[in-house]
C-alpha cells in the first residue's frame, strides 16, 4: 500500500511538473525570439541613424547644381580614351590611384571639390594629358 501511494504521488507530481516544464520551455523560446527581434531592430535603428546623419551632408556635397554629372563608367571611358593608367589619372586629378579605381568601380564617389578636376579631364586631348603629366 505504501509503495502504491508513493507511485501514485510520483505520477501526479510528474504530471504537474511536466506541464510546468513545457510552459517554461515555451517561455524561454519566446524570450529568445524577442531578444533576436530586439537585436534586429536595434541594428535597423543604427543603420537608419547613420543614414539620416549622412543624407544632409551628402546632399550638400554631392554634385554642383546641374553643372556636372559624375558617371563611374564615364570616368573609366575617359581614362581609357586618354590612354592613362589609374595612377596617371590620379596624378592629373590630384588624388591617389586607389581613389580613381574606387570611383570607376562605383564603390565611392568623388567629393564636390574634385568634380572640377574631373570635368577638366574631359576637355583634355591625349597630347595635353601627356604634357601635363611630364610637367
C-alpha positions in Angstrom: 0.0 0.0 0.0 2.8 2.3 0.9 4.5 1.7 -2.4 1.3 2.3 -4.3 0.8 5.6 -2.6 4.4 6.6 -3.5 3.9 5.6 -7.1 0.7 7.5 -7.5 2.1 10.6 -5.8 5.2 10.5 -8.2 2.9 10.1 -11.1 0.8 13.1 -10.0 3.9 15.2 -9.3 5.4 14.3 -12.7 2.2 15.3 -14.5 2.2 18.7 -12.7 5.9 19.3 -13.3 5.7 18.2 -16.9 3.1 21.0 -17.6 5.4 23.5 -15.9 8.4 22.3 -17.9 6.5 22.7 -21.1 5.4 26.2 -20.1 8.9 27.1 -19.1 10.4 25.9 -22.4 7.8 27.8 -24.4 8.5 31.0 -22.4 12.3 30.6 -22.9 11.8 30.2 -26.7 9.5 33.3 -26.7 12.1 35.3 -24.8 14.9 34.2 -27.2 12.8 35.2 -30.2 12.1 38.6 -28.7 15.8 39.1 -28.0 16.6 38.3 -31.6 13.9 40.7 -32.8 15.2 43.5 -30.5 18.7 43.0 -31.8 17.5 43.2 -35.4 15.5 46.3 -34.6 18.5 47.9 -32.9 20.6 47.3 -35.9 18.0 48.8 -38.2 17.7 51.9 -35.9 21.5 52.2 -36.0 21.6 52.0 -39.8 18.8 54.5 -40.2 20.5 56.8 -37.7 23.7 56.7 -39.7 21.8 57.2 -43.0 19.9 60.1 -41.6 23.1 61.7 -40.4 24.8 61.3 -43.8 22.0 62.5 -46.0 22.1 66.2 -45.3 25.9 66.2 -45.7 25.7 64.2 -48.9 23.1 66.4 -50.4 25.3 69.5 -49.9 28.5 67.9 -51.3 27.1 65.6 -53.9 27.1 67.5 -57.2 27.0 71.1 -58.1 23.6 72.2 -59.3 23.4 70.8 -62.9 26.9 71.8 -64.0 28.5 68.3 -63.8 27.2 64.7 -63.7 29.6 62.1 -62.5 29.5 58.6 -64.0 31.8 55.8 -63.0 31.8 54.2 -66.4 32.3 57.7 -68.0 35.4 58.2 -65.9 36.7 54.8 -66.9 36.0 55.5 -70.6 37.6 58.9 -70.4 40.7 57.5 -68.8 40.9 54.8 -71.5 40.4 57.4 -74.2 43.4 59.3 -73.0 45.4 56.2 -72.6 46.1 56.8 -69.0 46.7 54.4 -66.1 44.8 54.9 -62.9 48.0 56.2 -61.3 48.5 58.8 -64.1 44.8 59.8 -64.0 45.2 60.2 -60.2 48.2 62.5 -60.6 46.3 64.7 -63.1 43.3 64.8 -60.7 45.4 65.3 -57.6 44.2 62.0 -55.9 45.6 58.6 -55.4 45.3 55.8 -58.0 43.2 53.9 -55.4 40.6 56.7 -55.4 40.4 56.5 -59.2 39.8 52.7 -59.1 37.1 53.1 -56.4 35.4 55.8 -58.4 35.5 53.7 -61.6 34.1 50.7 -59.8 31.3 52.7 -58.2 32.5 51.9 -54.6 32.9 55.6 -53.8 32.0 59.0 -55.3 34.4 61.9 -55.7 33.9 64.9 -53.5 32.3 68.1 -54.9 35.8 69.7 -54.8 37.1 67.1 -57.2 34.4 67.5 -59.8 36.2 70.5 -61.3 39.3 68.4 -62.0 37.3 65.5 -63.4 35.4 67.9 -65.7 38.7 69.4 -66.8 40.0 65.9 -67.6 37.1 65.6 -70.1 38.4 68.5 -72.2 42.0 67.2 -72.5 43.4 65.5 -75.5 46.0 62.7 -75.3 48.8 65.2 -76.1 47.6 67.7 -73.5 47.4 64.9 -70.9 50.9 63.8 -71.7 52.2 67.3 -71.4 50.6 67.8 -68.0 52.0 64.5 -66.7 55.5 65.5 -67.7 55.2 68.9 -66.2 
